[in-house]
Amino acid sequence: MVSNRPRMTNVARPAARHAATLARGRVPAALLLAALLLAGPAATAASPPSRQAASPLTLERVFATPDLSGPTLRSPRFSPDGRLVVYLRGADDDMNRFDLWAYDIAQRRHRKLVDARALVPAERALSAEEEARRERLRIASLRGIVDYQFSADSRFLLVPLSGDLYLYDLRAPVDRAVRALTQTDAYETEARFSPRGRWVSFVRDQNLHVLELATGREQAITRDGGGTLSYGVAEFIAQEEMDRNDGHWWSPDETRLAYARVDESTVDEVERFEINADNVQVIRQRYPAAGRPNARVDLFVHDLASGAARAVDARDEYLARVAWFPESDALAVQTHSRDQRTLVLWRVDAASGTAQALVTERSATWVELHDELTFLPRSRQIVWASSRSGQRHLYLIDYRGNDVRALTAGDWAVVGDDRGRAIRGIDEARGRIYFMANRDTPLERHLYSASLRGAGVPAAPLRLTTPGGWHSVAMSRDARRWLDTRSDPDTPPSLTLRSVAGDTAVDLVPNRLDARHPYAPYVDAHVTTEFGTLQAADGQTLHWQMLRPKQLAPGKRHPVVVDTYGGPGVQRVRRAWMGGARAGDGFFRQILAQRGYIVFTLDNRGSGFRGVRFESALHRRMGTVEIEDQVRGVEFLRTLPYVDPARIGIWGWSYGGYVSLLALLRAPEHFAAAVAGAPVTDWRLYDTHYTERYMGTPAENAAGYDEGMAMTHAEALRGRLLLVHGMADDNVLFTHSTAMMKRLQDLNKPFDVMVYPGSKHALIRFPSTGAHAYGSMLRFLDDALRPPGQPIGMTPP
């Protein structure tokens, strides 16, 4: 999606090999020993510097190490046996390079398992496929170990690094704990253990392979991949817009392997230019624009014993989700129609490939995809999510698709952090399910528990997390323990180990904001976030948050920067540290407020996690209700005695860039300036699954596409405009901005531009381009919104 949403919800921040042996990732025993000796005895997080004198926050410091939010942890998970908590932690000298760590629950100690730099001192360049995958996952700015996986018996960890695969044996002596599974010139991706740990599957050169761990023997499952044909991976649309990053799936008994066959020959080939600092590359990209053909995706089931593969009958335009029934005799396959108004859950016989529809969800607008499908083997039932009531709730169905009962109900939603999975654990023996939801308030996320048993109207769920903040949760396999990452607007994220029984609470990463914390020098200048509500034109509630400068002199009016996203599936108004979605934006809001700006954010209709009516308000008319609601926010701001109504600007990135641009053009009397970062300017140029979900096809909704196109309204430009874009963006193509530039030039309209050679969509996440981009925005806003002769603040770094 155009979204800047992160795919990880925890505390983290957001081609050719080198000839030398070490740089290629070849790992001699001595180097493995060196890497593992770093694990050593108990280790703790590095001590933050002593508190310095209070000073205003700077962009230079935001992008420097150590992370201002405190210890940079990613992906904390329990081992399957519940004895360890394993996580990724940013290096002391580079917050964007991650190493693998573990916390032993019984011994109560942290230790480093694998130091990425010691294992592979010089990481090779990413393959084109891996670079694209990381862009889709919003982790393009990260290095080192960015993923890992446990074997089912908790003995091994699978670690992809620099294009090869490594196995860490938790029971082996330190000098023999790590071994390389692959050492090839190709780049292995999509690696995972088989359910019982006998195999590791991965994709190399667009073909699916399996490797037997006991013998090291490799087997190619497919052989004809290449060019426009690939196996075992998710296609572009699935990764970018469907939150499906898997392309192959093991049966629980390891006898079969289901995989996707992706043929992109049907997709239009677009020539785009990646303009770098010292060269220009012509990239021929298969890009499925709105109304045009998609890739053909077929599902096959491979029998490992016989080597035979069989096609699955269940087909529709989109292969949305795939899972196996516990008995390994059938697949649970979800398909999405081209108009996305129908979602079908199929039971597919693994032997014959024939399909039976279990559940069919329909909507007059669109059916949102989700990952809330969990099997209950004892009762032979399935937990399934649906928005049929107007809010997403959980339901029990049996293996034949018959409704059993609703597990949750009410005017609130079962929803994870951003688009993450909401179901965190199930204890079928005790009849409890644990899930994330916004029942207390849309501004918070909490862990709740409900009964799997009973009848009639569901009882109110039990909240397990503390109120007043934002929580991300990971549970142990037995649903007895959980990891609670909690923050609020004034408290950085901390990680606590808790028990469902309530008798255990261990601070794994306390992250106290004391004098030793990296953010300590800036605490005195920190601006507290205020929250409030407004009413949309149709009576629905709009939530807002605001930062006001600490010194509001009587009679002085301040400029405003509206910080927006405004698009589907994203929520910006949260009771979370720095807004939660992307800490960089949160620190930027702090800098603006400390420089004298009022910073205002409003989640307009069409943004995420508020139910069908709220989210579908923009159906077939993007660029309308978003602007109406942002204007309502400005009208509220104009009632405040400390706001200068003539100096209100707006900024956003991606969909937020689109909203900012449209706000300046469609409401010129309300906005004096706009920064449009990587904006969509014409939905005809954006991809199928995202665009058609909300707008239909260009042939069906030509008027809606015309009305939502920025160029249609370009003649109305009166205020100051800054366009910012990466010149190698493969998501929101650079063409979007160049089309806008040409239209404004034809109209002889003045505007400003800042472009980034070689940069893609996530350029503001990288330390170099991010610091420069935010600095450019800040200088522009100062110049556009400061009154004559009255500077707002000092020149940004």
Secondary structure, DSSP 8 states (H G I E B T S, - for coil): ------S--SS-------SSTTTTT---HHHHHHHHHTT-S-B---------------HHHHTSSS-TTSS-EEEEEE-TTSSEEEEEEEETTEEEEEEEEEEETTTTEEEEEE-HHHHSSS-----HHHHHHHHHHT-TT-EE----EE-TTSSEEEEEETTEEEEEETTS-GGGSEEES---SS--EEEEE-TTSSEEEEEETTEEEEEETTT--EEES----BTTEEESS--HHHHHHS-----EEE-TTSSEEEEEEEEGGGS-EEEEEEE-SS-EEEEEEE--BTTS---EEEEEEEETTT--EEE-S---SEEEEEEE-TTSSEEEEEEE-TTSSEEEEEEEETTT--EEEEEEEE-SS-------EEEETTTTEEEEEE-TTSS-EEEEEETTS-EEEES--SSS-B--STTS-SEEEEETTTTEEEEEE-SS-TT-BEEEEEES---SS----EE-S-SSSEEEEEE-TTSSEEEEEEEETTEEEEEEEEETTS--EEEEE----STTSTTGGGTTT---EEEEEEE-TTS-EEEEEEE--S---TT--EEEEEE----TT-----SSGGGSS-HHHHHHHHHHHHTT-EEEEE--TT-SSS-HHHHGGGTT-TTTHHHHHHHHHHHHHTTSTTEEEEEEEEEEETHHHHHHHHHHHH-TTT-SEEEEES----GGGSBHHHHHHHH--TTT-HHHHHHT-GGGGGGG--SEEEEEEETT-TTTTTHHHHHHHHHHHHTT---EEEEETT--TTGGGSHHHHHHHHHHHHHHHHHHHS-TT---S----
